[in-house]
Amino acid sequence: MAFAAPLLAYLVLFYAVPLIQNLSMSVHGYDRNTFVNGGAPFVGLDVYRDVIGQDRFLRVLRQTAIFTLASIAVQYVVGLALAVFFQRSFRLSAVLRGLFLVPWLLPVIVSGTTWQWMMNADTGVLNAALGLVGVDPVWWLSADNALMSVIIANVWLGIPFNLVILYSGLQNISPDLSEAAALDGANAWQRFWRITMPLLRPVSLITLLLGLVYTLKVVDIIWIMTLGTGTSQTLATWSYGMAFGKGTSAVIQYSEASAVGSILIVIALAFGLLYIAAQRRQED
């Protein structure tokens, strides 16, 4: 208990207390006055009904799903391809692998500002490159294209994480299995799908889960690039905007922001339970 006490205190102070406070705020009618002085009236689930009943909710939920699923899918595929590539030892492989970690090491504000500059419709390098091959400029950060733009930036940020975790998983797979399969006549594709992927499944599951939970709550890169406007608005940026009266939300809405945050927690919890179920099924 003495060894566990610091961890338990940390979990209670920085996880349990904010979670309880968030749930409490979502069932009380908070405004600026009651947030500072207290006395917010209890409204039950009215805030949740108001939030879910808005026309914006389904649109933002759909955009959140597209942003999350597209990001983790591309990050995983590219990260796995790079991990398999770097599994073969060659000169400068360690240096190149280290360079791929740069996006992970940079502060998000630097990455977001850089991508915002690169995607500038008039002076950005992306449109300059497209112009060299005769393609018309793309308004990357416009309301209609904002979702695509923040997905590209978020994929770039997430590939190093997938590369590191999947590369470590591949290192734990004995090469003797592939060699034995090759002697039995299996080609490279068969060895990858029949040996590597099944043995990499536990690492893949935790990589996808962590990527999904992180991507669900991404605010910084989206906010820096687009302020969460247009198609780039997700549940996380919507909640942030309502809580601080920024972006598309001009009025501070503490209770509504807490309700959206609670919905995000439920979604993340649901995927966590699915992961536990898949892990138990695999063990069986």
Rosetta blueprint (number, residue, H / E / L):
1 M L
2 A L
3 F L
4 A H
5 A H
6 P H
7 L H
8 L H
9 A H
10 Y H
11 L H
12 V H
13 L H
14 F H
15 Y H
16 A H
17 V H
18 P H
19 L H
20 I H
21 Q H
22 N H
23 L H
24 S H
25 M H
26 S H
27 V L
28 H E
29 G L
30 Y L
31 D L
32 R H
33 N H
34 T H
35 F H
36 V H
37 N H
38 G L
39 G L
40 A L
41 P L
42 F E
43 V L
44 G L
45 L L
46 D H
47 V H
48 Y H
49 R H
50 D H
51 V H
52 I H
53 G H
54 Q L
55 D H
56 R H
57 F H
58 L H
59 R H
60 V H
61 L H
62 R H
63 Q H
64 T H
65 A H
66 I H
67 F H
68 T H
69 L H
70 A H
71 S H
72 I H
73 A H
74 V H
75 Q H
76 Y H
77 V H
78 V H
79 G H
80 L H
81 A H
82 L H
83 A H
84 V H
85 F H
86 F H
87 Q H
88 R L
89 S L
90 F L
91 R L
92 L L
93 S H
94 A H
95 V H
96 L H
97 R H
98 G H
99 L H
100 F L
101 L L
102 V H
103 P H
104 W H
105 L H
106 L L
107 P L
108 V H
109 I H
110 V H
111 S H
112 G H
113 T H
114 T H
115 W H
116 Q H
117 W H
118 M H
119 M L
120 N L
121 A L
122 D L
123 T L
124 G L
125 V H
126 L H
127 N H
128 A H
129 A H
130 L H
131 G H
132 L H
133 V L
134 G L
135 V L
136 D L
137 P L
138 V L
139 W L
140 W L
141 L L
142 S L
143 A L
144 D L
145 N L
146 A H
147 L H
148 M H
149 S H
150 V H
151 I H
152 I H
153 A H
154 N H
155 V H
156 W H
157 L H
158 G H
159 I H
160 P H
161 F H
162 N H
163 L H
164 V H
165 I H
166 L H
167 Y H
168 S H
169 G H
170 L H
171 Q H
172 N L
173 I L
174 S L
175 P H
176 D H
177 L H
178 S H
179 E H
180 A H
181 A H
182 A H
183 L H
184 D L
185 G L
186 A L
187 N L
188 A H
189 W H
190 Q H
191 R H
192 F H
193 W H
194 R H
195 I H
196 T H
197 M H
198 P H
199 L H
200 L H
201 R H
202 P H
203 V H
204 S H
205 L H
206 I H
207 T H
208 L H
209 L H
210 L H
211 G H
212 L H
213 V H
214 Y H
215 T H
216 L H
217 K L
218 V L
219 V L
220 D H
221 I H
222 I H
223 W H
224 I H
225 M H
226 T H
227 L L
228 G L
229 T L
230 G H
231 T H
232 S H
233 Q L
234 T L
235 L H
236 A H
237 T H
238 W H
239 S H
240 Y H
241 G H
242 M H
243 A H
244 F H
245 G L
246 K L
247 G L
248 T L
249 S L
250 A L
251 V L
252 I L
253 Q L
254 Y H
255 S H
256 E H
257 A H
258 S H
259 A H
260 V H
261 G H
262 S H
263 I H
264 L H
265 I H
266 V H
267 I H
268 A H
269 L H
270 A H
271 F H
272 G H
273 L H
274 L H
275 Y H
276 I H
277 A H
278 A H
279 Q H
280 R H
281 R H
282 Q H
283 E H
284 D L
